[in-house]
């Protein structure tokens, strides 16, 4: 009898081990390659430090005059649906791309959302970022646009003097009127909202002015701001596209160090002091910035199968 009980306990332990392994989450990093006309790619990682590429295009850009997909940002809603937004053009484009998926493999028909249609002189709509506000139960889309002669231009050309704008939506069919999200007093792009705790948000962004072109953080008790207490710029010049994720007790901030032609990374616990991790992370060559989120091992296997890859890389 005791032997039978031990056997049952052993079987239960083994089943639990496999169940935990199957449910363990992995990190996905949305990606694109220059010249940005191919479409959505993914990187994956078990530890958020060492990344592997899934060699497959999951959705090709079909909207916008330029037919490109840059800066792909994905956020999942409470119903499990994934929402994707991206940059559709460098200039003379007031909209962003949008599509949705339940499995990250099969996508809805693409749409071009004219987020700056209410600004007749707007030059562009760059790097839209998605954030789901759990308290208000809607998505916030933040992007950078230039409206010439709207703000003091400093060192910038009037057609390159960006500020951040936003809209909110619950269903990606109706949207609140687009309006100014942040004017920090300088040209700013590539902004991503991070929820650190209840009523505690960080906004990581790129100072796009010519003397700087690097990354800093501001803080707020509301995802829509106002944001204040700006940190010093903490990355080298010519860096952009910050992407954040939590790994253990640390936040990792990845960014494209485009003059050095490599990916940089910083580790922080408070978004005020930063440790350079560029030599401790590995990011596939050619990766350009998107967002980082988690999926299950099962979802990763499905993505690999869709790409014709039989299994995850062993060194992961």
LODRENBA-421341 format. One record per residue (C-alpha): residue in one letter; residue number from 1; x, y, z. Coordinates in Angstrom, 1 decimal. Example, Ala and Ser with C-alpha at 12.3 -4.5 7.8 and 13.67 -1.06 7.14 Angstrom:
% residues 2
 code pos     xx     yy     zz
    A   1   12.3   -4.5    7.8
    S   2   13.7   -1.1    7.1
***
This chain:
% residues 316
 code pos     xx     yy     zz
    X   1    0.0    0.0    0.0
    X   2    2.8    2.4    0.9
    X   3    4.6    1.6   -2.3
    X   4    1.5    2.4   -4.3
    X   5    1.0    5.7   -2.5
    X   6    4.7    6.6   -3.2
    X   7    4.2    5.7   -6.8
    X   8    1.1    7.9   -7.1
    X   9    3.0   10.8   -5.4
    X  10    5.9   10.3   -7.8
    X  11    3.6   10.4  -10.8
    X  12    1.9   13.5   -9.5
    X  13    5.2   15.2   -9.0
    X  14    6.4   14.4  -12.5
    X  15    3.1   15.6  -14.0
    X  16    3.3   18.8  -12.0
    X  17    6.9   19.3  -13.2
    X  18    5.9   19.0  -16.8
    X  19    2.8   21.1  -16.3
    X  20    4.9   23.9  -14.8
    X  21    7.4   23.6  -17.6
    X  22    4.7   23.8  -20.2
    X  23    3.1   26.9  -18.6
    X  24    6.4   28.7  -18.0
    X  25    6.3   31.9  -19.9
    X  26    8.9   33.1  -22.4
    X  27    9.7   36.6  -23.7
    X  28    8.8   37.7  -27.3
    X  29   10.4   40.8  -28.9
    X  30    8.6   42.3  -31.9
    X  31   11.0   43.0  -34.7
    X  32   11.6   44.3  -38.2
    X  33   14.5   44.5  -40.6
    X  34   15.5   47.4  -42.7
    X  35   14.4   48.6  -45.2
    X  36   11.2   47.7  -43.4
    X  37    9.2   46.4  -46.3
    X  38    9.1   42.7  -45.3
    X  39    6.9   42.8  -42.2
    X  40    6.6   41.5  -38.6
    X  41    9.3   39.3  -37.1
    X  42    9.8   37.9  -33.6
    X  43   12.7   37.2  -31.3
    X  44   12.3   35.0  -28.2
    X  45   14.1   34.4  -25.0
    X  46   13.8   32.4  -21.8
    X  47   15.7   34.8  -19.6
    X  48   15.2   38.2  -21.3
    X  49   19.0   38.5  -21.8
    X  50   19.8   36.1  -24.7
    X  51   17.6   36.3  -27.8
    X  52   17.0   34.1  -30.8
    X  53   15.3   35.0  -34.0
    X  54   12.3   33.2  -35.5
    X  55   13.1   33.3  -39.2
    X  56    9.7   34.1  -40.5
    X  57    7.5   37.0  -41.6
    X  58    4.1   36.8  -39.7
    X  59    2.4   39.7  -41.4
    X  60    3.4   41.7  -44.4
    X  61    2.7   45.5  -44.6
    X  62   -0.1   46.3  -47.0
    X  63   -1.4   49.7  -45.8
    X  64    0.0   53.2  -46.2
    X  65    1.5   54.6  -49.4
    X  66    5.0   53.4  -48.5
    X  67    3.9   49.8  -47.6
    X  68    6.4   49.5  -44.8
    X  69    6.2   48.2  -41.2
    X  70    8.5   49.9  -38.7
    X  71    8.4   50.0  -34.9
    X  72    5.8   47.1  -34.4
    X  73    4.1   47.4  -31.0
    X  74    1.9   44.6  -29.6
    X  75   -0.3   44.6  -26.5
    X  76   -2.8   42.0  -25.4
    X  77   -6.3   42.8  -24.2
    X  78   -8.2   41.2  -21.3
    X  79  -10.0   39.0  -23.9
    X  80   -6.7   37.5  -25.0
    X  81   -6.6   39.2  -28.4
    X  82   -3.3   40.7  -29.5
    X  83   -3.3   44.2  -31.0
    X  84   -0.5   45.4  -33.3
    X  85    0.3   48.9  -34.4
    X  86    3.2   50.2  -36.5
    X  87    4.7   53.1  -38.5
    X  88    3.5   53.0  -42.1
    X  89    5.6   55.9  -43.6
    X  90    8.5   58.3  -42.9
    X  91    6.6   61.4  -44.0
    X  92    3.4   62.6  -45.7
    X  93    1.6   59.9  -43.7
    X  94   -0.8   60.9  -41.0
    X  95   -1.8   57.4  -40.1
    X  96   -0.6   54.2  -38.5
    X  97   -1.1   50.5  -39.3
    X  98   -3.3   48.2  -37.2
    X  99   -4.2   44.5  -37.2
    X 100   -5.3   42.0  -34.5
    X 101   -4.7   38.3  -33.8
    X 102   -5.7   35.6  -31.3
    X 103   -2.6   33.5  -31.8
    X 104    0.1   35.9  -33.3
    X 105    0.1   33.8  -36.5
    X 106   -3.2   34.5  -38.2
    X 107   -4.0   38.2  -38.5
    X 108   -7.0   40.3  -39.3
    X 109   -7.2   42.5  -42.4
    X 110   -4.8   45.5  -42.0
    X 111   -6.2   48.9  -41.4
    X 112   -4.7   52.4  -41.8
    X 113   -5.9   54.6  -38.8
    X 114   -5.6   58.3  -39.6
    X 115   -4.6   59.4  -36.1
    X 116   -3.5   62.9  -37.2
    X 117   -6.3   63.6  -39.6
    X 118   -7.4   66.5  -37.4
    X 119   -4.0   68.2  -38.0
    X 120   -3.9   69.3  -41.7
    X 121   -0.2   70.3  -41.6
    X 122    1.0   67.2  -39.7
    X 123    4.1   65.7  -41.4
    X 124    4.0   62.2  -40.0
    X 125    3.0   59.7  -37.3
    X 126    6.0   57.7  -36.0
    X 127    6.5   54.8  -33.7
    X 128    3.1   54.2  -32.2
    X 129    3.2   52.4  -28.8
    X 130    0.3   50.5  -27.2
    X 131   -0.4   50.4  -23.5
    X 132   -3.4   48.8  -21.9
    X 133   -4.8   50.8  -19.0
    X 134   -6.3   48.2  -16.6
    X 135   -8.0   50.9  -14.5
    X 136   -9.9   52.6  -17.3
    X 137  -10.1   49.4  -19.4
    X 138   -8.9   51.0  -22.7
    X 139   -5.8   51.0  -24.8
    X 140   -3.6   54.1  -25.1
    X 141   -1.8   54.7  -28.3
    X 142    1.1   57.1  -28.1
    X 143    3.1   58.3  -31.2
    X 144    5.4   61.1  -32.3
    X 145    4.3   63.7  -34.9
    X 146    5.6   67.0  -36.3
    X 147    3.2   69.9  -36.7
    X 148    5.4   72.6  -38.2
    X 149    5.5   76.0  -36.4
    X 150    3.5   74.6  -33.5
    X 151    6.4   74.5  -31.0
    X 152    9.8   76.3  -30.5
    X 153   12.1   74.3  -32.8
    X 154   15.4   74.7  -31.0
    X 155   18.0   72.9  -33.1
    X 156   15.5   71.1  -35.2
    X 157   14.1   71.7  -38.7
    X 158   10.4   72.5  -38.6
    X 159    9.7   69.2  -40.3
    X 160   11.6   67.3  -37.6
    X 161   10.4   68.9  -34.4
    X 162    8.4   66.1  -32.8
    X 163    6.0   66.0  -29.9
    X 164    4.0   63.1  -28.5
    X 165    0.3   62.7  -29.2
    X 166   -2.2   60.1  -28.1
    X 167   -5.7   58.6  -28.5
    X 168   -7.6   56.0  -26.5
    X 169   -9.8   53.1  -27.7
    X 170  -11.6   50.1  -26.3
    X 171  -12.3   48.3  -29.6
    X 172  -10.0   49.8  -32.2
    X 173  -13.1   50.9  -34.1
    X 174  -13.8   54.2  -32.3
    X 175  -11.1   56.4  -30.9
    X 176  -11.0   59.5  -28.7
    X 177   -9.9   62.7  -30.5
    X 178   -6.1   62.7  -30.9
    X 179   -4.4   65.3  -28.7
    X 180   -1.1   66.3  -27.3
    X 181    0.4   63.8  -24.9
    X 182    3.7   65.4  -24.0
    X 183    5.6   68.5  -24.8
    X 184    8.9   68.2  -22.8
    X 185   10.3   71.4  -24.4
    X 186   12.4   69.5  -27.0
    X 187   11.8   67.2  -29.9
    X 188   10.8   63.7  -28.6
    X 189   10.0   60.3  -30.2
    X 190    9.9   56.6  -29.3
    X 191    8.0   56.8  -26.1
    X 192    6.8   53.8  -24.1
    X 193    4.7   53.7  -20.9
    X 194    5.7   51.4  -18.1
    X 195    3.5   50.6  -15.1
    X 196    5.8   50.0  -12.1
    X 197    3.0   49.8   -9.5
    X 198   -0.4   51.2   -8.8
    X 199   -0.4   54.9   -9.6
    X 200    3.2   54.7  -10.5
    X 201    4.2   55.1  -14.2
    X 202    7.5   55.7  -16.1
    X 203    7.7   57.1  -19.6
    X 204   10.9   56.0  -21.4
    X 205   11.6   58.1  -24.5
    X 206   14.1   59.4  -26.9
    X 207   15.3   63.0  -26.9
    X 208   15.5   63.5  -30.6
    X 209   17.3   66.8  -30.6
    X 210   20.6   67.1  -32.6
    X 211   22.9   67.5  -29.6
    X 212   21.5   64.5  -27.8
    X 213   19.6   61.8  -29.6
    X 214   19.5   59.5  -26.6
    X 215   17.2   58.2  -23.9
    X 216   15.7   59.5  -20.7
    X 217   12.7   58.8  -18.3
    X 218   10.0   60.9  -16.7
    X 219    7.4   59.9  -14.1
    X 220    3.7   60.2  -13.4
    X 221    0.9   58.8  -11.2
    X 222   -1.3   58.5  -14.3
    X 223   -0.5   56.8  -17.6
    X 224   -1.8   59.8  -19.4
    X 225    0.4   62.1  -17.4
    X 226    1.4   64.8  -16.7
    X 227    4.9   63.5  -16.6
    X 228    7.7   65.3  -14.7
    X 229   11.0   64.7  -12.8
    X 230   13.0   64.0  -16.0
    X 231   16.2   61.9  -15.5
    X 232   19.5   62.8  -17.2
    X 233   20.1   61.1  -20.5
    X 234   21.5   57.7  -19.7
    X 235   22.5   56.2  -23.0
    X 236   25.2   57.1  -25.5
    X 237   24.3   59.5  -28.3
    X 238   22.6   58.1  -31.4
    X 239   20.4   55.6  -29.5
    X 240   16.7   55.2  -29.9
    X 241   13.7   52.8  -29.7
    X 242   13.7   51.9  -26.0
    X 243   11.9   48.6  -25.2
    X 244   11.3   47.5  -21.6
    X 245   10.6   44.3  -19.7
    X 246   10.7   43.0  -16.1
    X 247   13.2   40.2  -15.4
    X 248   13.1   39.2  -11.7
    X 249   13.5   42.3   -9.6
    X 250   15.1   44.2  -12.5
    X 251   13.8   46.2  -15.4
    X 252   15.7   45.8  -18.6
    X 253   15.8   48.7  -21.1
    X 254   16.8   47.6  -24.6
    X 255   17.6   50.2  -27.2
    X 256   19.0   50.5  -30.7
    X 257   22.5   52.0  -30.6
    X 258   22.4   52.8  -34.3
    X 259   25.8   54.5  -34.7
    X 260   27.6   51.7  -33.0
    X 261   25.5   49.2  -35.1
    X 262   24.5   47.1  -32.1
    X 263   21.8   46.7  -29.5
    X 264   22.4   48.3  -26.1
    X 265   20.8   47.4  -22.8
    X 266   20.5   48.9  -19.4
    X 267   19.4   47.4  -16.1
    X 268   17.6   49.3  -13.4
    X 269   15.3   48.8  -10.4
    X 270   14.2   52.5  -10.0
    X 271   14.6   54.0  -13.5
    X 272   17.0   56.5  -12.0
    X 273   20.3   54.5  -11.7
    X 274   21.3   52.3  -14.6
    X 275   23.9   49.6  -15.2
    X 276   25.2   49.1  -18.8
    X 277   24.6   45.5  -19.9
    X 278   25.5   45.8  -23.6
    X 279   28.3   43.2  -23.3
    X 280   26.1   40.8  -21.3
    X 281   23.1   40.5  -23.7
    X 282   22.9   38.9  -27.1
    X 283   20.5   40.2  -29.8
    X 284   20.5   38.9  -33.4
    X 285   22.0   41.1  -36.0
    X 286   19.5   43.1  -38.1
    X 287   16.9   43.3  -35.3
    X 288   15.1   46.7  -35.1
    X 289   13.0   47.9  -32.2
    X 290    9.6   46.8  -31.1
    X 291    8.0   45.8  -27.8
    X 292    8.7   43.0  -25.4
    X 293    5.9   40.8  -23.9
    X 294    5.4   37.3  -22.5
    X 295    3.8   34.2  -24.0
    X 296    3.5   30.6  -23.0
    X 297    5.9   27.8  -24.1
    X 298    3.0   26.4  -26.1
    X 299    2.6   29.7  -28.0
    X 300    6.3   29.8  -28.7
    X 301    6.2   26.2  -30.1
    X 302    3.2   27.2  -32.3
    X 303    5.1   30.2  -33.6
    X 304    8.2   28.1  -34.4
    X 305    6.1   25.5  -36.1
    X 306    4.4   28.2  -38.3
    X 307    7.9   29.3  -39.2
    X 308    9.0   25.8  -40.1
    X 309   11.4   25.5  -37.1
    X 310   11.0   22.2  -35.2
    X 311   12.1   23.5  -31.8
    X 312   13.7   26.3  -29.8
    X 313   17.4   26.8  -30.0
    X 314   19.2   24.5  -27.6
    X 315   21.5   27.2  -26.1
    X 316   18.4   29.0  -24.9
***
